Amino acid sequence: MNHLNRLLFLSCKQATEAIEKGNTIQLSLLERARLNQHLKMCTACNMYAAFSNKAEIVIKQLALGIENEPEINETELQEKVLKKIFRK
Ligand SMILES: [Zn+2]
């Protein structure tokens, strides 16, 4: 049962690592399922995820010099980052 628990349920440390990984690359279906399951049960990791997502957006905006744009969505921000990196 311990092995099954370890396979199905993330610790808070594993959940925060998955949250950070998810800010950089897309998580696999299994990783997302395990993270979502953890987030249903853990208020602390929910707060961490919300903070991490906001911090990620602010860091990207600062890198682009657009920190004063009030309502930029994640997709638009991602496109601007890619344009700046690859100078499309
Ligand atoms: Zn947690």
PDB file of the backbone (N, CA, C, O) and the ligand in Angstrom, with CONECT records:
HET     ZN  A 101       1
ATOM      1  N   MET A   1       0.819  -1.204   0.000  1.00  0.00           N
ATOM      2  CA  MET A   1       0.000   0.000   0.000  1.00  0.00           C
ATOM      3  C   MET A   1       0.854   1.256   0.000  1.00  0.00           C
ATOM      4  O   MET A   1       0.502   2.248  -0.638  1.00  0.00           O
ATOM      5  N   ASN A   2       1.991   1.218   0.723  1.00  0.00           N
ATOM      6  CA  ASN A   2       2.876   2.375   0.727  1.00  0.00           C
ATOM      7  C   ASN A   2       3.359   2.732  -0.666  1.00  0.00           C
ATOM      8  O   ASN A   2       3.414   3.907  -1.027  1.00  0.00           O
ATOM      9  N   HIS A   3       3.710   1.716  -1.452  1.00  0.00           N
ATOM     10  CA  HIS A   3       4.177   1.949  -2.810  1.00  0.00           C
ATOM     11  C   HIS A   3       3.066   2.578  -3.641  1.00  0.00           C
ATOM     12  O   HIS A   3       3.320   3.501  -4.415  1.00  0.00           O
ATOM     13  N   LEU A   4       1.850   2.094  -3.491  1.00  0.00           N
ATOM     14  CA  LEU A   4       0.703   2.646  -4.223  1.00  0.00           C
ATOM     15  C   LEU A   4       0.458   4.096  -3.809  1.00  0.00           C
ATOM     16  O   LEU A   4       0.212   4.948  -4.663  1.00  0.00           O
ATOM     17  N   ASN A   5       0.521   4.379  -2.520  1.00  0.00           N
ATOM     18  CA  ASN A   5       0.348   5.755  -2.044  1.00  0.00           C
ATOM     19  C   ASN A   5       1.390   6.685  -2.634  1.00  0.00           C
ATOM     20  O   ASN A   5       1.082   7.799  -3.057  1.00  0.00           O
ATOM     21  N   ARG A   6       2.638   6.209  -2.658  1.00  0.00           N
ATOM     22  CA  ARG A   6       3.713   7.041  -3.211  1.00  0.00           C
ATOM     23  C   ARG A   6       3.498   7.284  -4.698  1.00  0.00           C
ATOM     24  O   ARG A   6       3.842   8.348  -5.212  1.00  0.00           O
ATOM     25  N   LEU A   7       2.930   6.301  -5.391  1.00  0.00           N
ATOM     26  CA  LEU A   7       2.676   6.437  -6.828  1.00  0.00           C
ATOM     27  C   LEU A   7       1.528   7.412  -7.087  1.00  0.00           C
ATOM     28  O   LEU A   7       1.584   8.195  -8.035  1.00  0.00           O
ATOM     29  N   LEU A   8       0.499   7.370  -6.260  1.00  0.00           N
ATOM     30  CA  LEU A   8      -0.702   8.161  -6.509  1.00  0.00           C
ATOM     31  C   LEU A   8      -0.685   9.540  -5.872  1.00  0.00           C
ATOM     32  O   LEU A   8      -1.242  10.483  -6.433  1.00  0.00           O
ATOM     33  N   PHE A   9      -0.071   9.671  -4.735  1.00  0.00           N
ATOM     34  CA  PHE A   9      -0.169  10.928  -3.986  1.00  0.00           C
ATOM     35  C   PHE A   9       1.183  11.606  -3.863  1.00  0.00           C
ATOM     36  O   PHE A   9       2.198  10.977  -3.565  1.00  0.00           O
ATOM     37  N   LEU A  10       1.163  12.903  -4.101  1.00  0.00           N
ATOM     38  CA  LEU A  10       2.383  13.697  -3.987  1.00  0.00           C
ATOM     39  C   LEU A  10       2.520  14.236  -2.574  1.00  0.00           C
ATOM     40  O   LEU A  10       1.525  14.534  -1.912  1.00  0.00           O
ATOM     41  N   SER A  11       3.757  14.359  -2.120  1.00  0.00           N
ATOM     42  CA  SER A  11       4.012  15.108  -0.888  1.00  0.00           C
ATOM     43  C   SER A  11       3.942  16.594  -1.254  1.00  0.00           C
ATOM     44  O   SER A  11       3.902  16.937  -2.435  1.00  0.00           O
ATOM     45  N   CYS A  12       3.927  17.471  -0.258  1.00  0.00           N
ATOM     46  CA  CYS A  12       3.919  18.914  -0.545  1.00  0.00           C
ATOM     47  C   CYS A  12       5.184  19.314  -1.299  1.00  0.00           C
ATOM     48  O   CYS A  12       5.134  20.166  -2.186  1.00  0.00           O
ATOM     49  N   LYS A  13       6.314  18.706  -0.953  1.00  0.00           N
ATOM     50  CA  LYS A  13       7.572  19.024  -1.659  1.00  0.00           C
ATOM     51  C   LYS A  13       7.454  18.643  -3.138  1.00  0.00           C
ATOM     52  O   LYS A  13       7.839  19.412  -4.019  1.00  0.00           O
ATOM     53  N   GLN A  14       6.919  17.454  -3.397  1.00  0.00           N
ATOM     54  CA  GLN A  14       6.757  17.022  -4.788  1.00  0.00           C
ATOM     55  C   GLN A  14       5.748  17.901  -5.522  1.00  0.00           C
ATOM     56  O   GLN A  14       5.919  18.197  -6.704  1.00  0.00           O
ATOM     57  N   ALA A  15       4.689  18.320  -4.811  1.00  0.00           N
ATOM     58  CA  ALA A  15       3.662  19.170  -5.431  1.00  0.00           C
ATOM     59  C   ALA A  15       4.238  20.525  -5.819  1.00  0.00           C
ATOM     60  O   ALA A  15       3.974  21.018  -6.915  1.00  0.00           O
ATOM     61  N   THR A  16       5.026  21.134  -4.928  1.00  0.00           N
ATOM     62  CA  THR A  16       5.611  22.445  -5.266  1.00  0.00           C
ATOM     63  C   THR A  16       6.611  22.311  -6.412  1.00  0.00           C
ATOM     64  O   THR A  16       6.720  23.205  -7.251  1.00  0.00           O
ATOM     65  N   GLU A  17       7.333  21.206  -6.448  1.00  0.00           N
ATOM     66  CA  GLU A  17       8.243  20.978  -7.582  1.00  0.00           C
ATOM     67  C   GLU A  17       7.452  20.844  -8.885  1.00  0.00           C
ATOM     68  O   GLU A  17       7.866  21.355  -9.926  1.00  0.00           O
ATOM     69  N   ALA A  18       6.324  20.162  -8.819  1.00  0.00           N
ATOM     70  CA  ALA A  18       5.478  20.015 -10.017  1.00  0.00           C
ATOM     71  C   ALA A  18       4.886  21.358 -10.440  1.00  0.00           C
ATOM     72  O   ALA A  18       4.759  21.636 -11.633  1.00  0.00           O
ATOM     73  N   ILE A  19       4.524  22.190  -9.462  1.00  0.00           N
ATOM     74  CA  ILE A  19       3.984  23.524  -9.768  1.00  0.00           C
ATOM     75  C   ILE A  19       5.048  24.334 -10.510  1.00  0.00           C
ATOM     76  O   ILE A  19       4.757  24.961 -11.528  1.00  0.00           O
ATOM     77  N   GLU A  20       6.273  24.321 -10.000  1.00  0.00           N
ATOM     78  CA  GLU A  20       7.356  25.071 -10.650  1.00  0.00           C
ATOM     79  C   GLU A  20       7.667  24.503 -12.035  1.00  0.00           C
ATOM     80  O   GLU A  20       7.883  25.253 -12.987  1.00  0.00           O
ATOM     81  N   LYS A  21       7.688  23.196 -12.138  1.00  0.00           N
ATOM     82  CA  LYS A  21       7.935  22.560 -13.433  1.00  0.00           C
ATOM     83  C   LYS A  21       6.838  22.946 -14.423  1.00  0.00           C
ATOM     84  O   LYS A  21       7.109  23.211 -15.594  1.00  0.00           O
ATOM     85  N   GLY A  22       5.602  22.973 -13.940  1.00  0.00           N
ATOM     86  CA  GLY A  22       4.465  23.320 -14.794  1.00  0.00           C
ATOM     87  C   GLY A  22       4.499  24.764 -15.274  1.00  0.00           C
ATOM     88  O   GLY A  22       3.868  25.094 -16.278  1.00  0.00           O
ATOM     89  N   ASN A  23       5.222  25.626 -14.574  1.00  0.00           N
ATOM     90  CA  ASN A  23       5.373  27.007 -15.036  1.00  0.00           C
ATOM     91  C   ASN A  23       6.353  27.102 -16.197  1.00  0.00           C
ATOM     92  O   ASN A  23       6.347  28.075 -16.951  1.00  0.00           O
ATOM     93  N   THR A  24       7.195  26.081 -16.332  1.00  0.00           N
ATOM     94  CA  THR A  24       8.231  26.110 -17.358  1.00  0.00           C
ATOM     95  C   THR A  24       7.876  25.243 -18.560  1.00  0.00           C
ATOM     96  O   THR A  24       7.982  25.672 -19.709  1.00  0.00           O
ATOM     97  N   ILE A  25       7.457  24.026 -18.276  1.00  0.00           N
ATOM     98  CA  ILE A  25       7.087  23.113 -19.365  1.00  0.00           C
ATOM     99  C   ILE A  25       5.742  22.470 -19.035  1.00  0.00           C
ATOM    100  O   ILE A  25       5.286  22.503 -17.892  1.00  0.00           O
ATOM    101  N   GLN A  26       5.126  21.894 -20.044  1.00  0.00           N
ATOM    102  CA  GLN A  26       3.835  21.252 -19.816  1.00  0.00           C
ATOM    103  C   GLN A  26       4.029  19.936 -19.071  1.00  0.00           C
ATOM    104  O   GLN A  26       4.875  19.117 -19.432  1.00  0.00           O
ATOM    105  N   LEU A  27       3.233  19.754 -18.033  1.00  0.00           N
ATOM    106  CA  LEU A  27       3.292  18.510 -17.272  1.00  0.00           C
ATOM    107  C   LEU A  27       2.615  17.398 -18.053  1.00  0.00           C
ATOM    108  O   LEU A  27       1.728  17.645 -18.870  1.00  0.00           O
ATOM    109  N   SER A  28       3.043  16.175 -17.793  1.00  0.00           N
ATOM    110  CA  SER A  28       2.384  15.026 -18.416  1.00  0.00           C
ATOM    111  C   SER A  28       0.990  14.866 -17.818  1.00  0.00           C
ATOM    112  O   SER A  28       0.672  15.469 -16.793  1.00  0.00           O
ATOM    113  N   LEU A  29       0.183  14.067 -18.454  1.00  0.00           N
ATOM    114  CA  LEU A  29      -1.173  13.819 -17.957  1.00  0.00           C
ATOM    115  C   LEU A  29      -1.142  13.255 -16.542  1.00  0.00           C
ATOM    116  O   LEU A  29      -1.926  13.672 -15.690  1.00  0.00           O
ATOM    117  N   LEU A  30      -0.244  12.315 -16.287  1.00  0.00           N
ATOM    118  CA  LEU A  30      -0.133  11.714 -14.950  1.00  0.00           C
ATOM    119  C   LEU A  30       0.319  12.752 -13.926  1.00  0.00           C
ATOM    120  O   LEU A  30      -0.213  12.808 -12.817  1.00  0.00           O
ATOM    121  N   GLU A  31       1.306  13.577 -14.302  1.00  0.00           N
ATOM    122  CA  GLU A  31       1.788  14.613 -13.378  1.00  0.00           C
ATOM    123  C   GLU A  31       0.670  15.600 -13.037  1.00  0.00           C
ATOM    124  O   GLU A  31       0.497  15.974 -11.877  1.00  0.00           O
ATOM    125  N   ARG A  32      -0.089  16.019 -14.057  1.00  0.00           N
ATOM    126  CA  ARG A  32      -1.199  16.954 -13.806  1.00  0.00           C
ATOM    127  C   ARG A  32      -2.259  16.324 -12.917  1.00  0.00           C
ATOM    128  O   ARG A  32      -2.790  16.977 -12.019  1.00  0.00           O
ATOM    129  N   ALA A  33      -2.569  15.054 -13.165  1.00  0.00           N
ATOM    130  CA  ALA A  33      -3.583  14.364 -12.362  1.00  0.00           C
ATOM    131  C   ALA A  33      -3.138  14.271 -10.906  1.00  0.00           C
ATOM    132  O   ALA A  33      -3.921  14.521  -9.990  1.00  0.00           O
ATOM    133  N   ARG A  34      -1.868  13.908 -10.702  1.00  0.00           N
ATOM    134  CA  ARG A  34      -1.346  13.787  -9.326  1.00  0.00           C
ATOM    135  C   ARG A  34      -1.318  15.149  -8.641  1.00  0.00           C
ATOM    136  O   ARG A  34      -1.652  15.261  -7.462  1.00  0.00           O
ATOM    137  N   LEU A  35      -0.915  16.194  -9.385  1.00  0.00           N
ATOM    138  CA  LEU A  35      -0.868  17.538  -8.801  1.00  0.00           C
ATOM    139  C   LEU A  35      -2.284  18.021  -8.475  1.00  0.00           C
ATOM    140  O   LEU A  35      -2.526  18.552  -7.391  1.00  0.00           O
ATOM    141  N   ASN A  36      -3.206  17.837  -9.403  1.00  0.00           N
ATOM    142  CA  ASN A  36      -4.585  18.267  -9.139  1.00  0.00           C
ATOM    143  C   ASN A  36      -5.176  17.549  -7.935  1.00  0.00           C
ATOM    144  O   ASN A  36      -5.891  18.154  -7.136  1.00  0.00           O
ATOM    145  N   GLN A  37      -4.878  16.263  -7.802  1.00  0.00           N
ATOM    146  CA  GLN A  37      -5.364  15.501  -6.651  1.00  0.00           C
ATOM    147  C   GLN A  37      -4.803  16.098  -5.360  1.00  0.00           C
ATOM    148  O   GLN A  37      -5.521  16.242  -4.371  1.00  0.00           O
ATOM    149  N   HIS A  38      -3.520  16.444  -5.380  1.00  0.00           N
ATOM    150  CA  HIS A  38      -2.898  17.034  -4.188  1.00  0.00           C
ATOM    151  C   HIS A  38      -3.528  18.394  -3.878  1.00  0.00           C
ATOM    152  O   HIS A  38      -3.816  18.706  -2.723  1.00  0.00           O
ATOM    153  N   LEU A  39      -3.738  19.202  -4.933  1.00  0.00           N
ATOM    154  CA  LEU A  39      -4.266  20.553  -4.732  1.00  0.00           C
ATOM    155  C   LEU A  39      -5.695  20.531  -4.181  1.00  0.00           C
ATOM    156  O   LEU A  39      -6.119  21.474  -3.513  1.00  0.00           O
ATOM    157  N   LYS A  40      -6.440  19.449  -4.463  1.00  0.00           N
ATOM    158  CA  LYS A  40      -7.800  19.326  -3.908  1.00  0.00           C
ATOM    159  C   LYS A  40      -7.776  19.193  -2.389  1.00  0.00           C
ATOM    160  O   LYS A  40      -8.745  19.523  -1.705  1.00  0.00           O
ATOM    161  N   MET A  41      -6.641  18.700  -1.873  1.00  0.00           N
ATOM    162  CA  MET A  41      -6.568  18.395  -0.443  1.00  0.00           C
ATOM    163  C   MET A  41      -5.691  19.360   0.354  1.00  0.00           C
ATOM    164  O   MET A  41      -5.711  19.336   1.585  1.00  0.00           O
ATOM    165  N   CYS A  42      -4.919  20.210  -0.334  1.00  0.00           N
ATOM    166  CA  CYS A  42      -3.878  20.954   0.381  1.00  0.00           C
ATOM    167  C   CYS A  42      -4.002  22.466   0.154  1.00  0.00           C
ATOM    168  O   CYS A  42      -3.704  22.964  -0.931  1.00  0.00           O
ATOM    169  N   THR A  43      -4.432  23.169   1.163  1.00  0.00           N
ATOM    170  CA  THR A  43      -4.580  24.622   1.085  1.00  0.00           C
ATOM    171  C   THR A  43      -3.232  25.307   0.894  1.00  0.00           C
ATOM    172  O   THR A  43      -3.126  26.262   0.124  1.00  0.00           O
ATOM    173  N   ALA A  44      -2.210  24.831   1.583  1.00  0.00           N
ATOM    174  CA  ALA A  44      -0.887  25.466   1.499  1.00  0.00           C
ATOM    175  C   ALA A  44      -0.358  25.415   0.070  1.00  0.00           C
ATOM    176  O   ALA A  44       0.164  26.412  -0.428  1.00  0.00           O
ATOM    177  N   CYS A  45      -0.482  24.287  -0.583  1.00  0.00           N
ATOM    178  CA  CYS A  45       0.031  24.174  -1.955  1.00  0.00           C
ATOM    179  C   CYS A  45      -0.826  24.974  -2.932  1.00  0.00           C
ATOM    180  O   CYS A  45      -0.317  25.469  -3.937  1.00  0.00           O
ATOM    181  N   ASN A  46      -2.122  25.106  -2.647  1.00  0.00           N
ATOM    182  CA  ASN A  46      -2.965  25.990  -3.462  1.00  0.00           C
ATOM    183  C   ASN A  46      -2.466  27.424  -3.382  1.00  0.00           C
ATOM    184  O   ASN A  46      -2.376  28.121  -4.392  1.00  0.00           O
ATOM    185  N   MET A  47      -2.143  27.853  -2.172  1.00  0.00           N
ATOM    186  CA  MET A  47      -1.622  29.208  -1.995  1.00  0.00           C
ATOM    187  C   MET A  47      -0.276  29.344  -2.701  1.00  0.00           C
ATOM    188  O   MET A  47      -0.001  30.362  -3.336  1.00  0.00           O
ATOM    189  N   TYR A  48       0.558  28.315  -2.588  1.00  0.00           N
ATOM    190  CA  TYR A  48       1.856  28.341  -3.259  1.00  0.00           C
ATOM    191  C   TYR A  48       1.674  28.432  -4.772  1.00  0.00           C
ATOM    192  O   TYR A  48       2.382  29.190  -5.435  1.00  0.00           O
ATOM    193  N   ALA A  49       0.736  27.671  -5.320  1.00  0.00           N
ATOM    194  CA  ALA A  49       0.490  27.679  -6.768  1.00  0.00           C
ATOM    195  C   ALA A  49       0.033  29.057  -7.233  1.00  0.00           C
ATOM    196  O   ALA A  49       0.489  29.552  -8.264  1.00  0.00           O
ATOM    197  N   ALA A  50      -0.869  29.676  -6.472  1.00  0.00           N
ATOM    198  CA  ALA A  50      -1.363  31.011  -6.847  1.00  0.00           C
ATOM    199  C   ALA A  50      -0.220  32.025  -6.819  1.00  0.00           C
ATOM    200  O   ALA A  50      -0.089  32.843  -7.729  1.00  0.00           O
ATOM    201  N   PHE A  51       0.603  31.968  -5.774  1.00  0.00           N
ATOM    202  CA  PHE A  51       1.727  32.885  -5.670  1.00  0.00           C
ATOM    203  C   PHE A  51       2.730  32.628  -6.795  1.00  0.00           C
ATOM    204  O   PHE A  51       3.219  33.567  -7.423  1.00  0.00           O
ATOM    205  N   SER A  52       3.031  31.368  -7.041  1.00  0.00           N
ATOM    206  CA  SER A  52       4.006  31.012  -8.068  1.00  0.00           C
ATOM    207  C   SER A  52       3.563  31.482  -9.452  1.00  0.00           C
ATOM    208  O   SER A  52       4.375  31.988 -10.228  1.00  0.00           O
ATOM    209  N   ASN A  53       2.283  31.317  -9.760  1.00  0.00           N
ATOM    210  CA  ASN A  53       1.774  31.756 -11.059  1.00  0.00           C
ATOM    211  C   ASN A  53       1.877  33.267 -11.208  1.00  0.00           C
ATOM    212  O   ASN A  53       2.285  33.764 -12.258  1.00  0.00           O
ATOM    213  N   LYS A  54       1.511  33.996 -10.165  1.00  0.00           N
ATOM    214  CA  LYS A  54       1.613  35.467 -10.199  1.00  0.00           C
ATOM    215  C   LYS A  54       3.067  35.892 -10.343  1.00  0.00           C
ATOM    216  O   LYS A  54       3.383  36.778 -11.137  1.00  0.00           O
ATOM    217  N   ALA A  55       3.958  35.259  -9.571  1.00  0.00           N
ATOM    218  CA  ALA A  55       5.376  35.613  -9.629  1.00  0.00           C
ATOM    219  C   ALA A  55       5.936  35.359 -11.025  1.00  0.00           C
ATOM    220  O   ALA A  55       6.717  36.156 -11.545  1.00  0.00           O
ATOM    221  N   GLU A  56       5.534  34.249 -11.624  1.00  0.00           N
ATOM    222  CA  GLU A  56       6.004  33.907 -12.970  1.00  0.00           C
ATOM    223  C   GLU A  56       5.590  34.978 -13.967  1.00  0.00           C
ATOM    224  O   GLU A  56       6.387  35.371 -14.820  1.00  0.00           O
ATOM    225  N   ILE A  57       4.356  35.454 -13.870  1.00  0.00           N
ATOM    226  CA  ILE A  57       3.863  36.500 -14.776  1.00  0.00           C
ATOM    227  C   ILE A  57       4.646  37.795 -14.561  1.00  0.00           C
ATOM    228  O   ILE A  57       5.051  38.440 -15.528  1.00  0.00           O
ATOM    229  N   VAL A  58       4.859  38.175 -13.314  1.00  0.00           N
ATOM    230  CA  VAL A  58       5.581  39.420 -13.023  1.00  0.00           C
ATOM    231  C   VAL A  58       7.020  39.336 -13.533  1.00  0.00           C
ATOM    232  O   VAL A  58       7.531  40.300 -14.104  1.00  0.00           O
ATOM    233  N   ILE A  59       7.673  38.196 -13.332  1.00  0.00           N
ATOM    234  CA  ILE A  59       9.053  38.032 -13.805  1.00  0.00           C
ATOM    235  C   ILE A  59       9.116  38.159 -15.326  1.00  0.00           C
ATOM    236  O   ILE A  59      10.012  38.817 -15.856  1.00  0.00           O
ATOM    237  N   LYS A  60       8.181  37.542 -16.021  1.00  0.00           N
ATOM    238  CA  LYS A  60       8.164  37.640 -17.485  1.00  0.00           C
ATOM    239  C   LYS A  60       7.904  39.074 -17.924  1.00  0.00           C
ATOM    240  O   LYS A  60       8.524  39.556 -18.872  1.00  0.00           O
ATOM    241  N   GLN A  61       6.987  39.760 -17.239  1.00  0.00           N
ATOM    242  CA  GLN A  61       6.702  41.154 -17.584  1.00  0.00           C
ATOM    243  C   GLN A  61       7.922  42.031 -17.345  1.00  0.00           C
ATOM    244  O   GLN A  61       8.225  42.904 -18.159  1.00  0.00           O
ATOM    245  N   LEU A  62       8.622  41.810 -16.246  1.00  0.00           N
ATOM    246  CA  LEU A  62       9.829  42.593 -15.961  1.00  0.00           C
ATOM    247  C   LEU A  62      10.896  42.341 -17.021  1.00  0.00           C
ATOM    248  O   LEU A  62      11.578  43.267 -17.460  1.00  0.00           O
ATOM    249  N   ALA A  63      11.034  41.080 -17.428  1.00  0.00           N
ATOM    250  CA  ALA A  63      12.028  40.732 -18.445  1.00  0.00           C
ATOM    251  C   ALA A  63      11.725  41.414 -19.767  1.00  0.00           C
ATOM    252  O   ALA A  63      12.638  41.743 -20.524  1.00  0.00           O
ATOM    253  N   LEU A  64      10.443  41.628 -20.046  1.00  0.00           N
ATOM    254  CA  LEU A  64      10.039  42.261 -21.305  1.00  0.00           C
ATOM    255  C   LEU A  64       9.917  43.778 -21.176  1.00  0.00           C
ATOM    256  O   LEU A  64       9.730  44.472 -22.175  1.00  0.00           O
ATOM    257  N   GLY A  65      10.022  44.294 -19.956  1.00  0.00           N
ATOM    258  CA  GLY A  65       9.863  45.727 -19.750  1.00  0.00           C
ATOM    259  C   GLY A  65       8.436  46.186 -19.905  1.00  0.00           C
ATOM    260  O   GLY A  65       8.191  47.330 -20.290  1.00  0.00           O
ATOM    261  N   ILE A  66       7.476  45.306 -19.608  1.00  0.00           N
ATOM    262  CA  ILE A  66       6.061  45.663 -19.762  1.00  0.00           C
ATOM    263  C   ILE A  66       5.332  45.497 -18.434  1.00  0.00           C
ATOM    264  O   ILE A  66       4.158  45.129 -18.410  1.00  0.00           O
ATOM    265  N   GLU A  67       6.022  45.765 -17.336  1.00  0.00           N
ATOM    266  CA  GLU A  67       5.412  45.521 -16.029  1.00  0.00           C
ATOM    267  C   GLU A  67       4.216  46.407 -15.732  1.00  0.00           C
ATOM    268  O   GLU A  67       3.448  46.118 -14.814  1.00  0.00           O
ATOM    269  N   ASN A  68       4.043  47.483 -16.494  1.00  0.00           N
ATOM    270  CA  ASN A  68       2.910  48.370 -16.220  1.00  0.00           C
ATOM    271  C   ASN A  68       1.659  48.020 -17.007  1.00  0.00           C
ATOM    272  O   ASN A  68       0.631  48.681 -16.859  1.00  0.00           O
ATOM    273  N   GLU A  69       1.731  46.981 -17.849  1.00  0.00           N
ATOM    274  CA  GLU A  69       0.522  46.555 -18.554  1.00  0.00           C
ATOM    275  C   GLU A  69      -0.366  45.824 -17.562  1.00  0.00           C
ATOM    276  O   GLU A  69       0.043  44.799 -17.018  1.00  0.00           O
ATOM    277  N   PRO A  70      -1.581  46.327 -17.309  1.00  0.00           N
ATOM    278  CA  PRO A  70      -2.398  45.804 -16.225  1.00  0.00           C
ATOM    279  C   PRO A  70      -2.958  44.397 -16.434  1.00  0.00           C
ATOM    280  O   PRO A  70      -2.826  43.554 -15.547  1.00  0.00           O
ATOM    281  N   GLU A  71      -3.561  44.129 -17.547  1.00  0.00           N
ATOM    282  CA  GLU A  71      -4.272  42.859 -17.717  1.00  0.00           C
ATOM    283  C   GLU A  71      -3.747  42.099 -18.918  1.00  0.00           C
ATOM    284  O   GLU A  71      -4.424  42.031 -19.944  1.00  0.00           O
ATOM    285  N   ILE A  72      -2.579  41.536 -18.818  1.00  0.00           N
ATOM    286  CA  ILE A  72      -2.044  40.735 -19.910  1.00  0.00           C
ATOM    287  C   ILE A  72      -2.285  39.269 -19.561  1.00  0.00           C
ATOM    288  O   ILE A  72      -2.004  38.833 -18.445  1.00  0.00           O
ATOM    289  N   ASN A  73      -2.803  38.521 -20.519  1.00  0.00           N
ATOM    290  CA  ASN A  73      -3.067  37.115 -20.205  1.00  0.00           C
ATOM    291  C   ASN A  73      -1.832  36.260 -20.465  1.00  0.00           C
ATOM    292  O   ASN A  73      -0.902  36.688 -21.148  1.00  0.00           O
ATOM    293  N   GLU A  74      -1.830  35.074 -19.926  1.00  0.00           N
ATOM    294  CA  GLU A  74      -0.657  34.203 -19.964  1.00  0.00           C
ATOM    295  C   GLU A  74      -0.255  33.865 -21.398  1.00  0.00           C
ATOM    296  O   GLU A  74       0.935  33.828 -21.709  1.00  0.00           O
ATOM    297  N   THR A  75      -1.231  33.619 -22.275  1.00  0.00           N
ATOM    298  CA  THR A  75      -0.921  33.265 -23.668  1.00  0.00           C
ATOM    299  C   THR A  75      -0.243  34.423 -24.382  1.00  0.00           C
ATOM    300  O   THR A  75       0.754  34.237 -25.078  1.00  0.00           O
ATOM    301  N   GLU A  76      -0.792  35.622 -24.204  1.00  0.00           N
ATOM    302  CA  GLU A  76      -0.213  36.816 -24.826  1.00  0.00           C
ATOM    303  C   GLU A  76       1.206  37.053 -24.300  1.00  0.00           C
ATOM    304  O   GLU A  76       2.115  37.391 -25.059  1.00  0.00           O
ATOM    305  N   LEU A  77       1.374  36.872 -23.012  1.00  0.00           N
ATOM    306  CA  LEU A  77       2.687  37.057 -22.404  1.00  0.00           C
ATOM    307  C   LEU A  77       3.679  36.038 -22.949  1.00  0.00           C
ATOM    308  O   LEU A  77       4.822  36.380 -23.254  1.00  0.00           O
ATOM    309  N   GLN A  78       3.244  34.791 -23.071  1.00  0.00           N
ATOM    310  CA  GLN A  78       4.095  33.727 -23.611  1.00  0.00           C
ATOM    311  C   GLN A  78       4.545  34.079 -25.030  1.00  0.00           C
ATOM    312  O   GLN A  78       5.709  33.885 -25.381  1.00  0.00           O
ATOM    313  N   GLU A  79       3.621  34.597 -25.844  1.00  0.00           N
ATOM    314  CA  GLU A  79       3.959  34.979 -27.220  1.00  0.00           C
ATOM    315  C   GLU A  79       4.987  36.105 -27.225  1.00  0.00           C
ATOM    316  O   GLU A  79       5.922  36.082 -28.026  1.00  0.00           O
ATOM    317  N   LYS A  80       4.828  37.083 -26.349  1.00  0.00           N
ATOM    318  CA  LYS A  80       5.779  38.187 -26.284  1.00  0.00           C
ATOM    319  C   LYS A  80       7.162  37.704 -25.863  1.00  0.00           C
ATOM    320  O   LYS A  80       8.173  38.172 -26.387  1.00  0.00           O
ATOM    321  N   VAL A  81       7.207  36.771 -24.919  1.00  0.00           N
ATOM    322  CA  VAL A  81       8.490  36.212 -24.482  1.00  0.00           C
ATOM    323  C   VAL A  81       9.171  35.490 -25.638  1.00  0.00           C
ATOM    324  O   VAL A  81      10.364  35.677 -25.877  1.00  0.00           O
ATOM    325  N   LEU A  82       8.409  34.663 -26.357  1.00  0.00           N
ATOM    326  CA  LEU A  82       8.982  33.922 -27.485  1.00  0.00           C
ATOM    327  C   LEU A  82       9.467  34.868 -28.572  1.00  0.00           C
ATOM    328  O   LEU A  82      10.525  34.648 -29.163  1.00  0.00           O
ATOM    329  N   LYS A  83       8.686  35.937 -28.844  1.00  0.00           N
ATOM    330  CA  LYS A  83       9.101  36.917 -29.852  1.00  0.00           C
ATOM    331  C   LYS A  83      10.406  37.572 -29.446  1.00  0.00           C
ATOM    332  O   LYS A  83      11.293  37.777 -30.275  1.00  0.00           O
ATOM    333  N   LYS A  84      10.520  37.900 -28.167  1.00  0.00           N
ATOM    334  CA  LYS A  84      11.736  38.564 -27.693  1.00  0.00           C
ATOM    335  C   LYS A  84      12.942  37.606 -27.780  1.00  0.00           C
ATOM    336  O   LYS A  84      14.047  38.011 -28.141  1.00  0.00           O
ATOM    337  N   ILE A  85      12.704  36.346 -27.446  1.00  0.00           N
ATOM    338  CA  ILE A  85      13.800  35.373 -27.488  1.00  0.00           C
ATOM    339  C   ILE A  85      14.237  35.098 -28.935  1.00  0.00           C
ATOM    340  O   ILE A  85      15.427  35.092 -29.250  1.00  0.00           O
ATOM    341  N   PHE A  86      13.262  34.875 -29.787  1.00  0.00           N
ATOM    342  CA  PHE A  86      13.596  34.474 -31.166  1.00  0.00           C
ATOM    343  C   PHE A  86      13.527  35.628 -32.152  1.00  0.00           C
ATOM    344  O   PHE A  86      13.806  35.451 -33.338  1.00  0.00           O
ATOM    345  N   ARG A  87      13.155  36.813 -31.668  1.00  0.00           N
ATOM    346  CA  ARG A  87      13.069  38.023 -32.510  1.00  0.00           C
ATOM    347  C   ARG A  87      12.302  37.761 -33.793  1.00  0.00           C
ATOM    348  O   ARG A  87      12.759  38.034 -34.902  1.00  0.00           O
ATOM    349  N   LYS A  88      11.080  37.202 -33.578  1.00  0.00           N
ATOM    350  CA  LYS A  88      10.222  36.904 -34.750  1.00  0.00           C
ATOM    351  C   LYS A  88       9.669  38.177 -35.324  1.00  0.00           C
ATOM    352  O   LYS A  88       8.929  38.141 -36.307  1.00  0.00           O
TER     353      LYS A  88
HETATM  354 ZN    ZN A 101       0.654  20.362  -0.190  1.00  0.00          ZN2+
END
